[in-house]
């Protein structure tokens, strides 16, 4: 049965993408209906798949010696991330019914959203590294297309190109690691790499490990690739919630978690992972302190929270990272979608023009506060439990300096979260903004995510159970939700972390309201605007690639005969290489 539901999870959104495209933009109501229906069917199928979790492949299709077997394995790590992608995806699609009403090119929008949902599910369920790369690239393509959806806006186009080029660095890292793995193992199967990593020469295994780290950092917008995600906020807000908060950016976290058992013994790898996580969490938290664009502030927060997950993996806390990934997907999707409802209602993303919106938008205010409390790590919301679990793991298994810096990050998170909330919903109105009502589809999505922010931490025991039972190489100890609650509640480190969070809140209430509306210090503005010096570097890379591509355009003559000759010639070269290597 698992094989059927895997095909449905990927097939429903892909079929829906094709149907919505073919319906045409002249019938938007039918497009909305079919998009919601097919995304919901995929989400329901993923929830049913929870009953069929297994460490063995549910689909195993031989594709010959060149590509190995196309396998899909419904283990706990894959299925949990599939549920996140499809369920949050269906809520984002439902939200889009109101958000995208009246927009042109609706078919293109829904095609890419649904195509992305299917590809993301395929990415995490795939048991073959080559096909993991295939789905990995589809998600990047959809991300690029959706960031650049408003293709008459130069900022949107530039943001899409920047995201595509930087994340392709990660794609190169993943492909390089996969090919070196194949050269040493003769197989693209993920289980082979996990089970036989100790047979790979140290130099080759180190290459694979650090290539995958580069892939993860680029995909999840981690240091030093952290500059693309804020510019990706030019996409429609449902896309920011789905792709750039709850799903695609988690692919890098998934990659590190999946291969942790293979790489944990590689010299320097765990330290490098911790450094990437700590650096990402801290610098983007500082950047969120001065952000005035609501969506960019949430983007900086997303990079920072992903940094906590990366840090947890470096400290050996695969379970803690996945628990926070789950919590973050829910509360950050809630924050992004609520921000989208506000932006849709008032027509601006500039928090300096807002203020006092809570009185006129009480529903948006209430659900945003719920998400903000989870982000800040306030009990009893889901973000509190998952972040505390990360800090507990960090205290036990990471250097003390790293733990101390992550504590500092927790305080900064509380400060910028309440700054953001106050600037939008409280204080006196700073500008007379015309407010449109929030649609019912938006409210349904926000209500479901709000309930999830309150309750999903209760699923810790279930998440632990499916991971410990179906990941034979990860050695995750079984622990119930009650045991987790007791461990966190009575740990001295928890109370110390809460003290730091309280200090962050206290500093906000003492100085933050004045700080929020005043000009930031010149040195801090310079640092944040340059992404701590890495924006010029990333811009140079993007410019170099773009210019090279422009020069290569001369090879595209537009003449069919030459194009066919190039394709056939390349195919002959590949076939000759395979025959020479004895692969066919």
N, C-alpha and C positions, 0 to 999 in steps of 0.2 A: 504493500500500500504506500510506503514512503516514496517509492519511485514515482507514483502517480501524482502525489501532492507536490513533489519537487517540480515536476513538469508543469503543473498548474500554477505554481507560485511564479515561475519565470514566464510561462506561456500566457497567462491571463493579461498581465500588463503589456506584453509585446503585441498580443492580438488586439488589445484595446487601443494601443498606439496606432496600429494600422487602420483600424475601423474609424477612429476619430479623425484621422488624417483624410480618409476617403469621404467622410461625411461632408466635409467642406465647411468653410467659415460662414456660409450663407445660413446655416442652421445651428447657431451657437447653443440653444437650449438642449438640443439632442447631443451635441458634443459634450456639454457639461455632464449630462446624465450618463452617457456611456463611460466617460472618464472616471466618474465616481464609482460606477458599478464595477468596472474591471479592477480598479485599485482595491475596492472593498473585497472582491472575490479573492484577490491575491493575499490580502491580509488575513482573511478567514482561513484560507488554505495553510498559511504559515502557522497559525495558531493550532490547527489540527495536527500539523507536523510535529508539534511538541510531544504528541503521544507515540511517536515512532522514532525517537532519538536512538541512534546507534553509532558505534564507532566504525562500523563496516560500511563500505559503499552500498548505496541503494540503487545506483545506476552504474554500470560498468560496460562501456562500449569500446571495443578494440578498434583503433584507427591505424593499425600497422606499426612497424618498428620505428618509423620516423617520429610519430607523435605520441606513441604509447596508447594508453586507455583514457577515454573521456569518462571520468568518474565524478559522482556527486555523493558526498558523505554527510548525512544528517546528524553530526555529533552536536553536543551541547553548545559549543562555541559558535558553530555555523548557524544553528537554528535560532539561537537567541538573537544574533545580529540580523538574521532574516526577518524575525518578528519585528524588530525595531524598524528596519527599512520599510517593510510593507505596511505596518500599522500606522507609523508616523507618516508614511507616504500617503496613505489613504486619507488621513486627517488633513494633510496639506492640500491634497486635491479637492477635498470637500471645502476647505477654506477658500480655495481658488474660485469656487462658483460665484462668490460675492466679490472677491478681490479683482478678478479678471473680467468681470461683467463689462461688456462694451468694448473690450480691447480688440484690436485687430490681430490677425494671424493666430487665432486661438488654437487652430489645428496644429500649428507648429509647436506651440507651447505645450499642449497636452501630449503630443507625440514624444517630445524629448523627456517630459516628466515620467511618463509611463515606461518609456524605453529605459530610462535610468533605473527605475524601481526594479525591473526585471534583471538588469545587468548587475545591480548591487547584490541582489539575492544570489545570482550565479557566481559572483566573485567569492562570497564567503562559503557557499556550498561546494564549490569546485574542489576536487581532490587532486587535480592535475595542475602543476605550476604553470604550464604553458597556457592553459585555458583560464587560470586565474589572471594571468597577464592580459589575455584577450578581454575578459570582462572589466579588468582594471582600466584598460584603454577606452572602452565604451563609456564608462562613467566619466572619464576625463573629457571625452568628446561632448557628452550631454551637458556637463558642467559648463564648458566653454560656450556652447550654443545658448544656454539659458542665461548666463551672465551677460552675454551680448544680445539678449532677446530684443531689447530696445535698440535696434541696429542703426537708428538715426541719431543716437546719442554717442558722441565721440568717447565719453568717459566709460560707457558700457562696453563699447568695442575694445577700447584699450584694456579694460579690466579683464575681459574675456581672453584676449591674446596673452596677457601677462599670466593669468592662471594656467592657460594651456601650456605655455612654454616652461614655466617653473615646475608644474606637476609632471611634465614629460621628463624632467631630470630624474624624478622618481621612477617613471616608467623604464628608463634606461637602466637604473639600478636594479629594478626587479628582474628585467630580462637578462641582464648580465649575470646576476646571481643564479637565476634558473638555468642558464646555459652551462655555467661552471658546475652546478650541481649535477646536471645531466652528463657532463663529460666525465665526472667521477663515479657516478652511480649507474649510468646507463638507463635512467628512468626519470620521468618528470613527476612521478607520484609524490605527493607531500608526505605520505606515510613512510616512504622510503628514506627521504631526507631526515625525518624525525627519528626513525629507527636505526639508521646506519650512519649517523653523523660522525660517530667515533672512528669510522673507517676512512673518512676523507682526510687527506693530508692537511696538516695544521694551516699552512699558507692558503690553501684553497678554501678551507672552511672559514678562515678569517675574512677572505675576500667576499664570500657569500654573505657572511654575517653583516659586514659593514656596508655592502651593497644594499642589502635589505633595510638597514638602518637609514641610508640615504633615501631609499624609496619611501619609507614610512614618514620621514621628516618632511619630504616634499609634499606628499599626499595630504598629510595632516597639518600642513602649514606650521611646522615646528622650526625652530632656529636651525640654520640661518635662512630658511625658506618662508619665514613667517609673514612676509610683506604682501603676498598675493591675496590672502583672505579678506582683509579690509577692502581692497579694491573690488572684490567679488560682490560687494554689497550693492552694486548697481543692478543686480538681478532683481526680478520681482520678489517681494518679501516671502511668499510661500517657498520659493526656491532657497532662500537664505535659511529658512527653518529646516527644510528637508535635506538638501545637499550639503550646505555649508555649516550645519550645526549638528544634525542628528544622524547622518548616514555617511556620505562620501568621505568626509574628513576622518571618520572612524576607521576607514580602511587601513590607514597606516598603523593605528593602534592594534587592529586585528592582526596585521602582518607580524608585528613584534610579539604579540601574545601567542600566536599560532606557533612560531618557531623558537620561542624562548628555550624549550628543552634542548634544542640542537645547538644553540649559540651561547648558553650560559657559561660554558667552560672556555670560550674563546677569550684569550687575554685582552683585557681592556674594553671588551664590548659592553659589559654591564655598567662600567664607569662612564663610558661614552653615552649610553642611554640615559643615565641619571643626569649627566651634564646637559644634554639636549632638553630633557624635561624641566629641570630647574631653571635654566636660562629662559626657555620659552615662557614658563609660567610667570616669571618675575618681570621680564621686560615688557610683556604685553599688559600685565596688570598696571604698570606705571603708565603705559600708553592710554589705558582706559581712564586714568585719572584726569586727563586733559581733553578727552574726546568731546566734541560738541554735536556730532552726528549720531543719532540714536542707534542706527544700525551698525555703524563702525564701532561704537562702544561695545555693542554686543558681540561683534566679530573679535575684537581684542580679548573680550572675556572668554570666547570660545577657544581661542588659541591657548590662553592661560589654563583653562580647565583641561584641555587635551594634554598640556604639559604635565599636569598632575597624574594623568593616566600613564604617560610615558615614564615618568619618575617611578611610579609604582611597579611597572614591569622591570625597570632596571634594579629595583630593590627586591625583586623576586615575587612581587605580589600580583600575579596574573589574575587571581580571583578579584582582588580589590580593584584592579584597573577595569575589569569588565563590569563590576557592580557600579562603579562611578560612570562608566560609559552608558550604562542603562539609565541611571538616574539623570545624567546630563542630557541625554537625548530627549527625555520627557520635559524637564524644566526649561531647557534652552529652546526647544521647539515652542513651548508655551510663551516664553519671553519674546521670541522673534515674531510669532504670529500676532501676539498682542501689540507689539510695536508696529506691525503691519496694519493692524486695524486702526491704530492711532494715526499713522501716517496717511492712510487711506481717508480717514475722516477729516484731518486738518490740512492736508496738502503740503506738509513740510517734514523734513527729517531733522531739522536744526532744533536741538533742545533749548537753545537760548531764546527761541521764539515761543516756546510753549509755557508751561507753568499754570497751575490751577486747573488742569484739565480733569482732575479727579471728580470735581463737583458736577461737571457736565458729562463725564463718561464714567459713571460709577462701576459699571461692569468691567470695563477695560482696566480701571484702577485696581479693582479687587483681584482679578486674575493675575495682573502683573505683579502685585505685591506677593502673591503666593509663589510665583516663580522667583522673585527677588529674594525671598526668605530662604528658598532652597539653594539658590546660588551662593548666598552669603554663609550658608552652613548653619542655619538656625534650627534647633530641634523643633518639631519632630519631622520635618520635611525630608524628602528622600536624599537631597544633597548633603544634609548633615551626616547621615549614617555612612554614606559611601565615601565622603571626603575624610571623615574620621578614621575609617578603615584604612585608607591610604596612608594617613599620618601614623597610624599604629604600626603598619608594616615598615614605613620609612624609619621610624624610631628604632626598630629592632634590627633592620637589615641594611640600612644605608649609612653613609658617613654623617656625623653629627652636624657638620656644616650644611649639608644638603637638607637635613631635616629642619634646621633652624631657618634656612631661607624659605622653605615651603610654609613654615609657620608665618613668616613675614608676609608671604603671598596671601595667606588666609586673611590676615588683617587688611591688606590692600583690597582684597576682593570685597570685604564687607564695606569698606569706605566707598569704593567706586560704585558699588551696587546701589547703596542708598543715595549717593549723589545723583545717579541716573534717575532713580525713582522720584526723588524730590523735584528735580528739574522739570520732569514731565507732568507730574500729577499734583504737586503741592505748591505752596507759596502763592503769590498773587499772579494773575495772568499778565504776561509780559507783552502780549500782542493780541489784538482782537481777531481771533481765528474763527472762520466759519466751519462748523462741525457737522459732518454728515452722520447719520445713524449707522450703527454696526449691524450688518445683515445677520439673518438667522443661521446661515451656514457657518459664518465665522464664529458665532456664539457657541454652536454645537461643538466645533473643533476645540475651542478654548476651554469649554466646560469639561470635556473629556480629559484633556491634558492637565487641567487643574486638579481633577480627582486623582489622576495618576501621580501628580507631584506629592499629594498627601499620602498615597497608599502603596506605591510600587516598592518601597523599601521592605514591605512585608513579604515580598517575593524573593528575598535574599536566600532563604533556605532552599527554595525550588531551583534558583539559579545555581547555587552551590552544588545541589544534588545532580543536576544534569551535566555540569562541568566535571565533577569528580568521577561520575560514573562512565563518561564517554570519552575522556581525554587520557588515554593510558600512559602517555609520556610526560604529563604535566605534574603528577603527584599532588593533586589538590585534595586536601583533607576535608571530609564531610563535616559540615557545621550547620546547625539549625538556625532559624531566625532568632529564636529565644536566646540561644548561646551567643550569637553575635550581639544582641542587645545588651546582655549582661556584661560581655567582655568590654564593649565600648563604654557603657554607662559607668563602670567602676574603675576604669583605667585612669590613673592620674594624668596621663598625657591628654586625655579628652578634655578634662577640666582646664588644663593649661591652654589647649587650643581654643576653647571657648573664651578664656580670658583674653587671648589675643584678638579674637573676633569682636568681643565686647569693647576692647580698646579701640579697634578700628571704627566701630559705631560711635563710640564716645567722641573720638576726634572729629567725625563728621558732624555730629550735632553741635560740637563746640566751635569748629572752624569751617566745616565743609560747605555750609550754605553760602557763606560769603566767598569762599574759594571757588565754588561752582560757577558763579556769575562774574567773577573777575578775570582779568587777563592772567594767563599762566606765566610763571617766571620764564624769561627768555631762554635760559639754558635748558629748562625742561621741555619747552615747546620745540626747540631745535632738535633735542634728542628724540622726541616722540615723532615729529614730522619726518625725520630721516630714518625712522625705525631703528634707532640706536646705531646709525651709520650703515645699515645694510640695505636701505632703499636704493642708494646710488649703485651699489654692487648689483642688486637684482635688476635695476633698470638698464645697466650696461649689458647684462646677459641677454635680456629681452630685446634690446636694441640690436645687439650683434646678430641674434638669430633672425630677427625680422629683416634686417638689411641683407643677410645672406639669402634668405628666402626670396626677397625681391630680385636679387641678381639671378637666382635660379629660375625665375619665371621666364627668362629668355629661352630656356629649353622646352617650354610648353608652347609649341607652335600653333596648337589648335587644329592641326591637320590629322585626320583620322588615321591615315596610313602610317605616319611616323609614330603615333601613339600605340597602334597595334604592334608595330615592329619592336618598340621598346618593351612592351609587356611580354611578347613572345620571347624576346632575347633574354630578359630577366628570368623567365620561367625555365628556359633551357640551361641557364647558368646554375640555377638552384637544383634542377634535376641532375645535372652533371656532377655537382658537388655531392649530392646524396648517393649517386651510383659509385662515385670514387671512394666515398667513405663506407661503402657496403651497407648503407642504411635501407636500401630497397631490395 
